[in-house]
Amino acid sequence: MLFVQVGHLIQTTINFHTNFATNDNKKFEIY
């Protein structure tokens, strides 16, 4: 369960930074 929570947190962080950097680009280039 902990691994799933960490993975969700990482995905949320990636989505936040990606949307903040380029709203129209959905590729995870920052990761």
PDBQT receptor file of N, H, CA, C and O in Angstrom, charges set to zero:
ATOM      1  N   MET A   1       0.836  -1.212   0.000  1.00  0.00    +0.000 N 
ATOM      2  CA  MET A   1       0.000   0.000   0.000  1.00  0.00    +0.000 C 
ATOM      3  C   MET A   1       0.871   1.263   0.000  1.00  0.00    +0.000 C 
ATOM      4  O   MET A   1       0.552   2.252  -0.661  1.00  0.00    +0.000 OA
ATOM      5  N   LEU A   2       1.961   1.209   0.744  1.00  0.00    +0.000 N 
ATOM      6  H   LEU A   2       2.220   0.406   1.281  1.00  0.00    +0.000 HD
ATOM      7  CA  LEU A   2       2.843   2.380   0.840  1.00  0.00    +0.000 C 
ATOM      8  C   LEU A   2       3.445   2.703  -0.523  1.00  0.00    +0.000 C 
ATOM      9  O   LEU A   2       3.555   3.869  -0.905  1.00  0.00    +0.000 OA
ATOM     10  N   PHE A   3       3.833   1.652  -1.254  1.00  0.00    +0.000 N 
ATOM     11  H   PHE A   3       3.743   0.706  -0.944  1.00  0.00    +0.000 HD
ATOM     12  CA  PHE A   3       4.422   1.858  -2.575  1.00  0.00    +0.000 C 
ATOM     13  C   PHE A   3       3.429   2.543  -3.508  1.00  0.00    +0.000 C 
ATOM     14  O   PHE A   3       3.798   3.413  -4.298  1.00  0.00    +0.000 OA
ATOM     15  N   VAL A   4       2.158   2.137  -3.405  1.00  0.00    +0.000 N 
ATOM     16  H   VAL A   4       1.859   1.431  -2.764  1.00  0.00    +0.000 HD
ATOM     17  CA  VAL A   4       1.124   2.737  -4.257  1.00  0.00    +0.000 C 
ATOM     18  C   VAL A   4       0.949   4.211  -3.909  1.00  0.00    +0.000 C 
ATOM     19  O   VAL A   4       0.774   5.043  -4.799  1.00  0.00    +0.000 OA
ATOM     20  N   GLN A   5       0.994   4.537  -2.620  1.00  0.00    +0.000 N 
ATOM     21  H   GLN A   5       1.135   3.861  -1.897  1.00  0.00    +0.000 HD
ATOM     22  CA  GLN A   5       0.829   5.935  -2.199  1.00  0.00    +0.000 C 
ATOM     23  C   GLN A   5       2.002   6.778  -2.682  1.00  0.00    +0.000 C 
ATOM     24  O   GLN A   5       1.816   7.902  -3.148  1.00  0.00    +0.000 OA
ATOM     25  N   VAL A   6       3.206   6.235  -2.571  1.00  0.00    +0.000 N 
ATOM     26  H   VAL A   6       3.358   5.322  -2.192  1.00  0.00    +0.000 HD
ATOM     27  CA  VAL A   6       4.392   6.960  -3.031  1.00  0.00    +0.000 C 
ATOM     28  C   VAL A   6       4.339   7.167  -4.536  1.00  0.00    +0.000 C 
ATOM     29  O   VAL A   6       4.663   8.243  -5.038  1.00  0.00    +0.000 OA
ATOM     30  N   GLY A   7       3.926   6.120  -5.252  1.00  0.00    +0.000 N 
ATOM     31  H   GLY A   7       3.663   5.245  -4.844  1.00  0.00    +0.000 HD
ATOM     32  CA  GLY A   7       3.818   6.224  -6.708  1.00  0.00    +0.000 C 
ATOM     33  C   GLY A   7       2.794   7.267  -7.112  1.00  0.00    +0.000 C 
ATOM     34  O   GLY A   7       2.994   8.010  -8.074  1.00  0.00    +0.000 OA
ATOM     35  N   HIS A   8       1.686   7.320  -6.367  1.00  0.00    +0.000 N 
ATOM     36  H   HIS A   8       1.523   6.717  -5.586  1.00  0.00    +0.000 HD
ATOM     37  CA  HIS A   8       0.650   8.308  -6.658  1.00  0.00    +0.000 C 
ATOM     38  C   HIS A   8       1.164   9.715  -6.381  1.00  0.00    +0.000 C 
ATOM     39  O   HIS A   8       0.874  10.644  -7.136  1.00  0.00    +0.000 OA
ATOM     40  N   LEU A   9       1.917   9.875  -5.314  1.00  0.00    +0.000 N 
ATOM     41  H   LEU A   9       2.152   9.121  -4.701  1.00  0.00    +0.000 HD
ATOM     42  CA  LEU A   9       2.473  11.181  -4.962  1.00  0.00    +0.000 C 
ATOM     43  C   LEU A   9       3.462  11.644  -6.021  1.00  0.00    +0.000 C 
ATOM     44  O   LEU A   9       3.464  12.813  -6.407  1.00  0.00    +0.000 OA
ATOM     45  N   ILE A  10       4.296  10.734  -6.486  1.00  0.00    +0.000 N 
ATOM     46  H   ILE A  10       4.295   9.784  -6.173  1.00  0.00    +0.000 HD
ATOM     47  CA  ILE A  10       5.267  11.073  -7.536  1.00  0.00    +0.000 C 
ATOM     48  C   ILE A  10       4.540  11.460  -8.817  1.00  0.00    +0.000 C 
ATOM     49  O   ILE A  10       4.893  12.446  -9.465  1.00  0.00    +0.000 OA
ATOM     50  N   GLN A  11       3.519  10.678  -9.182  1.00  0.00    +0.000 N 
ATOM     51  H   GLN A  11       3.233   9.877  -8.656  1.00  0.00    +0.000 HD
ATOM     52  CA  GLN A  11       2.771  10.973 -10.407  1.00  0.00    +0.000 C 
ATOM     53  C   GLN A  11       2.089  12.332 -10.313  1.00  0.00    +0.000 C 
ATOM     54  O   GLN A  11       2.055  13.089 -11.284  1.00  0.00    +0.000 OA
ATOM     55  N   THR A  12       1.546  12.636  -9.132  1.00  0.00    +0.000 N 
ATOM     56  H   THR A  12       1.574  12.022  -8.344  1.00  0.00    +0.000 HD
ATOM     57  CA  THR A  12       0.890  13.931  -8.931  1.00  0.00    +0.000 C 
ATOM     58  C   THR A  12       1.900  15.060  -9.058  1.00  0.00    +0.000 C 
ATOM     59  O   THR A  12       1.608  16.096  -9.655  1.00  0.00    +0.000 OA
ATOM     60  N   THR A  13       3.091  14.859  -8.495  1.00  0.00    +0.000 N 
ATOM     61  H   THR A  13       3.328  14.017  -8.011  1.00  0.00    +0.000 HD
ATOM     62  CA  THR A  13       4.140  15.880  -8.576  1.00  0.00    +0.000 C 
ATOM     63  C   THR A  13       4.579  16.087 -10.015  1.00  0.00    +0.000 C 
ATOM     64  O   THR A  13       4.772  17.222 -10.452  1.00  0.00    +0.000 OA
ATOM     65  N   ILE A  14       4.737  14.997 -10.749  1.00  0.00    +0.000 N 
ATOM     66  H   ILE A  14       4.581  14.075 -10.393  1.00  0.00    +0.000 HD
ATOM     67  CA  ILE A  14       5.139  15.087 -12.161  1.00  0.00    +0.000 C 
ATOM     68  C   ILE A  14       4.069  15.829 -12.951  1.00  0.00    +0.000 C 
ATOM     69  O   ILE A  14       4.380  16.695 -13.770  1.00  0.00    +0.000 OA
ATOM     70  N   ASN A  15       2.808  15.486 -12.703  1.00  0.00    +0.000 N 
ATOM     71  H   ASN A  15       2.555  14.783 -12.038  1.00  0.00    +0.000 HD
ATOM     72  CA  ASN A  15       1.714  16.140 -13.425  1.00  0.00    +0.000 C 
ATOM     73  C   ASN A  15       1.678  17.630 -13.107  1.00  0.00    +0.000 C 
ATOM     74  O   ASN A  15       1.440  18.451 -13.992  1.00  0.00    +0.000 OA
ATOM     75  N   PHE A  16       1.916  17.982 -11.837  1.00  0.00    +0.000 N 
ATOM     76  H   PHE A  16       2.110  17.315 -11.118  1.00  0.00    +0.000 HD
ATOM     77  CA  PHE A  16       1.885  19.381 -11.441  1.00  0.00    +0.000 C 
ATOM     78  C   PHE A  16       2.982  20.167 -12.148  1.00  0.00    +0.000 C 
ATOM     79  O   PHE A  16       2.726  21.233 -12.708  1.00  0.00    +0.000 OA
ATOM     80  N   HIS A  17       4.205  19.641 -12.122  1.00  0.00    +0.000 N 
ATOM     81  H   HIS A  17       4.413  18.775 -11.667  1.00  0.00    +0.000 HD
ATOM     82  CA  HIS A  17       5.320  20.353 -12.742  1.00  0.00    +0.000 C 
ATOM     83  C   HIS A  17       5.178  20.393 -14.260  1.00  0.00    +0.000 C 
ATOM     84  O   HIS A  17       5.542  21.376 -14.905  1.00  0.00    +0.000 OA
ATOM     85  N   THR A  18       4.645  19.312 -14.817  1.00  0.00    +0.000 N 
ATOM     86  H   THR A  18       4.350  18.513 -14.293  1.00  0.00    +0.000 HD
ATOM     87  CA  THR A  18       4.474  19.270 -16.272  1.00  0.00    +0.000 C 
ATOM     88  C   THR A  18       3.429  20.281 -16.715  1.00  0.00    +0.000 C 
ATOM     89  O   THR A  18       3.625  20.996 -17.698  1.00  0.00    +0.000 OA
ATOM     90  N   ASN A  19       2.318  20.339 -15.990  1.00  0.00    +0.000 N 
ATOM     91  H   ASN A  19       2.158  19.758 -15.192  1.00  0.00    +0.000 HD
ATOM     92  CA  ASN A  19       1.256  21.284 -16.338  1.00  0.00    +0.000 C 
ATOM     93  C   ASN A  19       1.717  22.711 -16.097  1.00  0.00    +0.000 C 
ATOM     94  O   ASN A  19       1.314  23.628 -16.814  1.00  0.00    +0.000 OA
ATOM     95  N   PHE A  20       2.564  22.903 -15.087  1.00  0.00    +0.000 N 
ATOM     96  H   PHE A  20       2.892  22.159 -14.504  1.00  0.00    +0.000 HD
ATOM     97  CA  PHE A  20       3.053  24.239 -14.784  1.00  0.00    +0.000 C 
ATOM     98  C   PHE A  20       4.031  24.706 -15.853  1.00  0.00    +0.000 C 
ATOM     99  O   PHE A  20       4.049  25.882 -16.215  1.00  0.00    +0.000 OA
ATOM    100  N   ALA A  21       4.840  23.788 -16.355  1.00  0.00    +0.000 N 
ATOM    101  H   ALA A  21       4.825  22.833 -16.061  1.00  0.00    +0.000 HD
ATOM    102  CA  ALA A  21       5.842  24.144 -17.362  1.00  0.00    +0.000 C 
ATOM    103  C   ALA A  21       5.181  24.352 -18.721  1.00  0.00    +0.000 C 
ATOM    104  O   ALA A  21       5.321  25.410 -19.334  1.00  0.00    +0.000 OA
ATOM    105  N   THR A  22       4.463  23.335 -19.184  1.00  0.00    +0.000 N 
ATOM    106  H   THR A  22       4.350  22.475 -18.686  1.00  0.00    +0.000 HD
ATOM    107  CA  THR A  22       3.798  23.438 -20.484  1.00  0.00    +0.000 C 
ATOM    108  C   THR A  22       2.428  22.806 -20.382  1.00  0.00    +0.000 C 
ATOM    109  O   THR A  22       2.308  21.589 -20.240  1.00  0.00    +0.000 OA
ATOM    110  N   ASN A  23       1.398  23.623 -20.455  1.00  0.00    +0.000 N 
ATOM    111  H   ASN A  23       1.496  24.612 -20.572  1.00  0.00    +0.000 HD
ATOM    112  CA  ASN A  23       0.034  23.124 -20.286  1.00  0.00    +0.000 C 
ATOM    113  C   ASN A  23      -0.399  22.291 -21.485  1.00  0.00    +0.000 C 
ATOM    114  O   ASN A  23      -1.216  21.382 -21.341  1.00  0.00    +0.000 OA
ATOM    115  N   ASP A  24       0.133  22.586 -22.662  1.00  0.00    +0.000 N 
ATOM    116  H   ASP A  24       0.796  23.325 -22.779  1.00  0.00    +0.000 HD
ATOM    117  CA  ASP A  24      -0.321  21.896 -23.869  1.00  0.00    +0.000 C 
ATOM    118  C   ASP A  24       0.520  20.664 -24.165  1.00  0.00    +0.000 C 
ATOM    119  O   ASP A  24       0.170  19.875 -25.043  1.00  0.00    +0.000 OA
ATOM    120  N   ASN A  25       1.635  20.486 -23.438  1.00  0.00    +0.000 N 
ATOM    121  H   ASN A  25       1.919  21.127 -22.725  1.00  0.00    +0.000 HD
ATOM    122  CA  ASN A  25       2.507  19.343 -23.698  1.00  0.00    +0.000 C 
ATOM    123  C   ASN A  25       2.325  18.316 -22.598  1.00  0.00    +0.000 C 
ATOM    124  O   ASN A  25       2.661  18.578 -21.443  1.00  0.00    +0.000 OA
ATOM    125  N   LYS A  26       1.798  17.153 -22.941  1.00  0.00    +0.000 N 
ATOM    126  H   LYS A  26       1.525  16.940 -23.879  1.00  0.00    +0.000 HD
ATOM    127  CA  LYS A  26       1.495  16.129 -21.942  1.00  0.00    +0.000 C 
ATOM    128  C   LYS A  26       2.628  15.119 -21.790  1.00  0.00    +0.000 C 
ATOM    129  O   LYS A  26       2.504  14.159 -21.029  1.00  0.00    +0.000 OA
ATOM    130  N   LYS A  27       3.743  15.330 -22.518  1.00  0.00    +0.000 N 
ATOM    131  H   LYS A  27       3.844  16.109 -23.136  1.00  0.00    +0.000 HD
ATOM    132  CA  LYS A  27       4.878  14.413 -22.396  1.00  0.00    +0.000 C 
ATOM    133  C   LYS A  27       5.643  14.724 -21.112  1.00  0.00    +0.000 C 
ATOM    134  O   LYS A  27       5.848  15.887 -20.766  1.00  0.00    +0.000 OA
ATOM    135  N   PHE A  28       6.061  13.674 -20.411  1.00  0.00    +0.000 N 
ATOM    136  H   PHE A  28       5.894  12.729 -20.691  1.00  0.00    +0.000 HD
ATOM    137  CA  PHE A  28       6.759  13.869 -19.139  1.00  0.00    +0.000 C 
ATOM    138  C   PHE A  28       8.255  14.059 -19.392  1.00  0.00    +0.000 C 
ATOM    139  O   PHE A  28       9.065  13.194 -19.057  1.00  0.00    +0.000 OA
ATOM    140  N   GLU A  29       8.605  15.180 -19.975  1.00  0.00    +0.000 N 
ATOM    141  H   GLU A  29       7.947  15.882 -20.247  1.00  0.00    +0.000 HD
ATOM    142  CA  GLU A  29      10.000  15.427 -20.310  1.00  0.00    +0.000 C 
ATOM    143  C   GLU A  29      10.810  15.775 -19.068  1.00  0.00    +0.000 C 
ATOM    144  O   GLU A  29      12.019  15.549 -19.026  1.00  0.00    +0.000 OA
ATOM    145  N   ILE A  30      10.136  16.333 -18.044  1.00  0.00    +0.000 N 
ATOM    146  H   ILE A  30       9.153  16.517 -18.078  1.00  0.00    +0.000 HD
ATOM    147  CA  ILE A  30      10.836  16.716 -16.823  1.00  0.00    +0.000 C 
ATOM    148  C   ILE A  30      11.309  15.475 -16.070  1.00  0.00    +0.000 C 
ATOM    149  O   ILE A  30      12.364  15.475 -15.437  1.00  0.00    +0.000 OA
ATOM    150  N   TYR A  31      10.500  14.419 -16.154  1.00  0.00    +0.000 N 
ATOM    151  H   TYR A  31       9.643  14.419 -16.669  1.00  0.00    +0.000 HD
ATOM    152  CA  TYR A  31      10.857  13.186 -15.449  1.00  0.00    +0.000 C 
ATOM    153  C   TYR A  31      12.026  12.523 -16.151  1.00  0.00    +0.000 C 
ATOM    154  O   TYR A  31      12.488  11.467 -15.719  1.00  0.00    +0.000 OA
TER     155      TYR A  31
